[in-house]
Amino acid sequence: MLHNTWHHLKRQRLALLGGSIVSVLILVALLAPLLAPSDPLEQNLYQRLQPSSLIHPLGTDDFGRDILSRIIYGARISLRIGLISISISIVRRHLAGALGGVSRWSQRHL
């Protein structure tokens, strides 16, 4: 079954691209402490609004925080929000399906 699924996915280039993007996002979120060049919450007002450099590849924000580090750690939050919203959607669909089944059952048996 897994072999058939993989074979089907290989022909769907957009699905493969989407899966690759999600895989990279998960990997970045898991490895955030190793990948981030600095603490995303550390403020240094003397380095605020710095342009791209070797120390800060994407520069710094208004409070001197490293933007790349904030994006890397932001992947964790994005994944958490995505998983929560998917979980809520799954629960709602299951409840709607169960209520629809009860409704159909009650119409036939009552």
N, C-alpha and C positions, 0 to 999 in steps of 0.2 A: 504494500500500500504506500509506504514512504517513497519507494522507488518510482511508482507511478506519479505521485504528487510532484516529486522533484523533476521528472521528465516533462510534466505539463508546465511547471513553472519556468523551466529553461526556455520554453517557446514564448512565454509571456514576458517580453522585455521590460515593460513598465512595472510589472509586479516584481521583477528581479531588481530593478532600480529602486523601487520603494522599499523593498526588503533590505537592500544594501544601505540605504540612508538610515533606516531605523536601527539596523545593526551597528552602524558607526555611532549613532547617537547613544545607544545603550553602552557601547564600549567606552565612549568619552565620559559618560556619566559615572560609570564604574571606576574609571581610572582618573577621575578629576583630581584627587590629591597628588598624583604623580605627574599629571600633564600641566596643571596650572603653574605659571611662572611665579606667582605670588599669592598672598592671601587676598581673596576677593573683597573682604570687608575692611582691610587695613587702609586707613586714610592717611594721606600725606599732602597737606595743603600746599606745600612748597613745590610739589610735582603735579599740580592740577592742570588739566587741559594740555598735556604734553602730546606732541605728535608721535607718530610711530618711531620706534627705536629698537635697538637690540634688547634693552631691558624691558620695554613695554611694546611688544610687536603691533598692537592695535592702539597704542596711546593710552591716555588716562582720562578719567571723567572730571566733573566739576569738583569732586572731593579728593582727587589724586589717586583714585582706585584704578587698578589695572583692568582694562576693558576685556582683554582676552580671558583673564581669570574669571571674571564675572560671567562671561558667556559660557565657559566650560562648566562652572558650577550651576549655571542656569539650566543646563541640560538635565540635571537631576530634578529640578522643579518641574520642568516641562514633561518629563516622563511620568512623574508622580501625578500630575494633573490629568494627563492622558489616560493613565491606568484607572484613576478614580472615575473619570467620566465614562469610560468603557464599562467599568463594573456597574455603575448606576444604570447604564443603558441595558446591560444584560439582565439585571434584576428586574427592571421595569418590563422588559419583553417577556420574561418568564412569568411574571405576575399577570400580565395581560393575556398570555396564552393559557395560563391556568384558569383565569376567570372566564375566558371564552369557552374553554372545555367544560367548565361547570355549568355555564349558561346553556350550552348545547345539550348537556346531559340532562339538565332540569327540564328543558323543553320536551325531550323525548320521554322522560320517565314520570313526569308529574301530570 
